[in-house]
Amino acid sequence: MDKKPNQHFETQAIRTQMERSSYSEHSSALHLTSSFVFEDAEEMRASFAEEKQRAIYSRFSNPNTSEFVQKVVQMEDAEDGVAFASGMGAVFATFSTFLNAGDHILSARAVFGSTHALFTKFFPKWNIETTYFSATEAIDHLENLIQPNTRCIYVESPTNPGVEILDLEALGKLAKKHNLLFIVDNCFATPYLQQPIHFGADLVIHSATKLMDGQGRVLGGITVGKKELIRALYLFARNTGASLSPFNAWVLSKSLETLAIRVDRHCDSALEIAKKLEKHPRINGVKYPFLNSHPQHQLALKQMKKGGNIISFEVKGGLEAGRKFIDATQLCSLSANLGDSRSIITHPSSTTHSKLSQEEQSEVGITPGMIRLSVGLEHHEDIWNDLKEALDA
């Protein structure tokens, strides 16, 4: 499964596969097994001593998990990676591996609700504190937030759910200057649209549950990055047990074969719909990275191939108007997921980010009438007709 530098992203996604078995299967086989057998005591000893690289136990590694990891490693232009049972499993394990009691995190304010809960409710129990900054703050101001015990800078870009863009290159340079780990959640962009390692990221995290699967079937997470960092993360994961199941790894690896073509369709439809939403009289504002009106539009053009599949927009009339709009839709699904083949609408203020106070919601750009739309693979005109009818109603 060596990377072939002359091959394009799409080809590597399809042709990176484990070795065929004696049955010479064309599509990768599914290895549903908890453990693997050894020829003799010496092979078993050498395997556990890591003198011989081979599968031992599916909590440690599995051929399906290894194939999935290798694909994402190639896509992100990373050196190595570790897969997890969910995206939050990857987030928690990554921080737990590299943080000690008394450490400090410098994080973008707009992060996923469960990540915010880690920072504010759980990490303080271990004397790990977090300082937030906004997406629009100047780098010299962020430098003033760095403390002697700061260990890492953490961001999502685009952000959830406000679809803000952060300057990854500037943040990468800041992290390197102060010898900090730079960790990026690249879930919304996927490695097809953005590769944070090229902008200085040390570790890149994905919830594979989202666009990587793309069809709302399985949970999964992954962290990729520098080999020496991944080695430490692997040892933590191996001993704490949040491992990705072989079946989910097999599903995700097959899904990556179509990632590029799916994300292209998602992005093209999202841009068409975002343009139409901007013109609708019942909309206060629309945030989509590839709209000219987006505050960080030029930065998005620099960092991303396309704008992604997430649109946030404000329905006039606030909280009740937002709820009525959602209830009036017929085609779009009401779900906590995103990045599905089916379009999904969510009201962040009352669902995914409801644990945040009103002040905290406002600080990350969440307003009472904000809607998060995950544009699916349906025809864009059908998606728009559903939204328009709901708005007109």
N, C-alpha and C positions, 0 to 999 in steps of 0.2 A: 504493500500500500504506500509506496514511496511517491512523493509529489513529483509530478512532471511539469517543470516550469514553462514548457512550451504549450501546455494545454490551457484552455479557457476555463473559467469558473464553472460553467454549466457541464463541461465534459468531465472535470474532476468530480463534481457532485454525483455523476452517474457511474463513472468507471472506477471509483475508489471502493474496492470490495475486499472482503476477507478471502483467503485461499479457498478454492473449491474443495469439497470433500471427494471421497472415492466415487460418489454418484455423479460428479461433473455437472452439478446444477448451474443453470445460467443466472438465476436470481439467488441472492445470498440466503443460505439456510438459516433456520431459526433454531437456536440452541437453548431449549428450555431445560436447563439442568442447574441444580444447586451447586454441584461439585464435579470434579474431574479426577480420573484415576491415573496412577503412576505405574511405570514398568517395574520398579523395585524400590527398595528403601533408599538407595543412594540418589535416585532421581527425585524422590520426594524430599530428601534433605536439601539437595541442591536447589530445588524449586523454592522452598521456603527461605533459603538463604539468599535468594535472588541471584544466584550464580547462573541459573538457567531461566530464561524468560518464557513462561508458559502459563496457561490458565490453571488456577488452583481451586478457586472457590468463587462463585459468582458475586459475592459481596466485594471481592478484591478486583476481579476482572472477568469478562466474558467475551467471546468472539463478537457477539452482536454489539455489545457496549463499546468495544475497542473500535469497531468499524465506524460507529456513529461519531465517536470522539475524533477519530482521524479525519473524517470528512470536515467537521467543524474547524479543526486545527488548520487544515489546508485553506478553508474558506476565509478564516480570519488572519491568515499568514502568521500563525502562532507557532510555538515550538512543541507544546504538549497541552494536554487537557485532562479534566476529570468530569465524569458525568454523575448526575444526582437524580434523586427521585422526583424532584420538582425544582422550579426556579428559585423558590425561597430556600430550599435545601442548599442550593448552590450559593445563595447570598449569605446565609448564616454560616455555612462551613468556611467560606472564604474569609469572612471577618474573624471567625473564631480561630482560624489557623494562624493569622498574622497579628492579632491584637492580644495584649496582655492587660491585666488589671492596672488601671491608672493611665492607660493610653487615651488618645484624643482623636476623633474623626472630624475632618472638615468635609462637609457634604452639601451638595446642592439642596436647596429647600424642597424643591418639587421632586419627591421620590414616591414610589409605590407605597400604599397605605401600610402594608405589612412590614416593609423596610423601615418606615417611620416608627412603627410600634417597637421594632428591635432597638432602634436608637433611643427611644424615649421611655420605654417601659422595662425592657429586659437588660440591655447592656449597662444601664446605671447600677443594677444590682451587683455588677462586677467592677464597678468604679471606672467604667468606660463612658466618656462623655462625648457629645456631638455638638458642633457649632454649624449652624446653617448659613448659607449665603444664597442670594437670588441669582437667577440666570443672567441678569443684566448688570451685575456689579462689576466694577473695573478690577483688573488683575492686581493692581497695586493695593487696592483695598483688601482683597483676599489675602494678600501676603501679610497684612497686619493681623489677620485672624489666626495665622499659624502660631502654635504654642510650642514650647520646648518638648512637650510630650505628644505632639501631633505625629501620627503614624501614617495616615493615608488621606488622599483626596478621593471622594467618591461622587460620581454623577450618573444620571440617566440623560441621554440625548438621542432623539427627542424625549421630552419629559411626559410623564403620565399624571393628569390627563390634559394639561394645558398646552401640550405640543410646542414647548419652548426649545430653542436650540442653544447649546452651550459651546463655547470655543474650545474644542478638544486640544488643539495644538498649543494654545496659550496655557491651558491648564497642565498639559504634559510638560511644558518647559518649566512651569512653576514647581511642579512636583520634583522634577529632576534637580532643579536648583537647590531645593531643600532636602533632598534625599528621602522623599516620601513615596510610598506606593501610590500609583495612579490607577484606580479601578473604575471601569466603565460598564454600566448595564446597557447593552446594545440590543436589547430585546425588540424595541419598536422599529429599529432600522434593519435588523438582520445583517449578517456579513455581506449579503449581496449589495446592499445600498451603502454600507459604511464599514470601514475597518479601523477601529480606534487605535490599534497597535501602530498604524502608520502615523498617528498623531501623538505618540508617546505613551500610550497606555501600557501598563505592566500586566494587568489582568483584565479580561473581558468576560462578562457574565451574560448568560441568556436564560430566559424561561423558554425552553423548547416547546412548552405547552402551546405557545402562541403561534406565530407565523411559521416556525420550523415544522411543526406538525401540520398546521394550516387547515385542519378539518375537525377540530374539536374532539379528538378521540382519546388522547393519552396525556399524562403528566410527564414532565421531564425537565431537567435543568443541566447546565454545563458551565464550567469555567475553563478558559484557555489562557495561555500566556507563556511567560518564560519558563524554561525547563526546571530551573532550580526552585522556583516558586511553586510550580505544579507538583514537584516531588514532595514538598512539605504538605501541600493540600491533599495529595493522594494518601499520605500516611494518616492524616486526620480523618479523611473520608472512610478509609479502610477500617479504622478502629471505632468509628461512631455509627456507621451503618446506614446512612441515608443514600444507599446505592440505587442506581437506575435498574429496573427489571429488564431482563433480556428481551422480553416481548415488546416492552415500550421502546427499547433501543432499536429493535428491528423495524418497528413502525416508523420511528423518527428518521432512521437512516434511509428508508425507502422514500419518505416524504421529502428529504433533502434533494432527491433526484429532480423534483419539479419545483424547487424553491424559486429559482430565477424566473421561470415562466409565470408562476403564480403571482409573485411579488410585482412583476411588470404589470400584470392585469389589475391587481389591487391599486397600484399607484396611479395608473392611467385613469381608472374610474374615479378614484378619490379626487384627483385634480379637477375633473369635469364637474363633479358634484359640488366641490368647494366653490368653484366659480359661480355656479347657479345659486348656491346658498347666499353668497355675498349680495346678490341682487334681489333677494326676497324681502319684501317690506316687513315681515314679522321677525326678522333676524337683526339683532343688535350688532353682532360682529362674528367673524369666522377666523379661526387660526388653523392654517395649514402651511407647512414650510415652503412649498413651492408656489404659493400665491405671492404676487408682488407686494401685497399689503402686509405680509408677515414681518414683524419687527426685525427678525434675524434672517430675512430671505437670502441676502448675499452670503451669509455664513453657511446657510443650508446648501446653497449651490456649491460652495467650496468643499464641504464635508461629505455630502450625500449624492448618490447617483440619481435618485428620485426622491419624492417627498414622503413616502410611506403610505400606510393605509388608514391612519387615524386622523380624523378631523374633530376639532372641538368648536362648538358654536353656541351663541347665547340667544335663547328664545326670549322675545320681549314679553314682559309680564311676570318674570321671576319664577319662584319655586312652583307655584300652582300651574303656571303656563307650561313650564317644562314637563311636569307630570302629565298634564292633559295631552301635550304633544306626543309623549311616549305612548300613552294609552290609545291614541288615535292611529298609530301606525299599524299596518297589517302585515307587510312583508318582513320588516326588520324584526329580529329576535330580541327579547329582553333577557340579557344574560350577563354574568360577571366576567365572561371570557372575552377575548379579542383575538384578531388574527385568524379568524375562522373563514371557511369558504362561504358561510352565511353571514350577511351583514348583521351587526349587533349594535344596539343603542343602549346607553347606560346614562343614568343621572348620578354623576359622581357625588354630589352634595349629600344625597340620601343613601348611597350604597357604598361604593369602593372606598370613599374618603370620608364616610360619615363619622368615623372615630376622631377626626380632627375637629377642633373648635372652629367656630365661625371665623375667628381671627386667623387661625392657621390656614383655613381654606382660602381666605382672601389673599394671604401671603403667597400662596402657590398658584394664584390665578383662578381658583374655583369660585364661581358665582352661583347663586341659587338657581338661576335658569340655564346653567351650562349643560350641554349635552355632549357626550363623547360618542362619536360614531366610528365604528370599525367597519370600513367598507369591504364587503365580501366580493365573491366572484360572480354574482348575478350580473345580468346586463345592467350597465350604469343607468340606462333610461328607466328601467323598472325600479331601481333603488330610488332614483330621483322622484319618480311619480308617487311612490309611497310617502316619501318625506314631504313633498309638496301638498298632497292631499291632507296629510296630518296637520301641516301648518295652516292650510286654508280652512280646516275644520275648527 
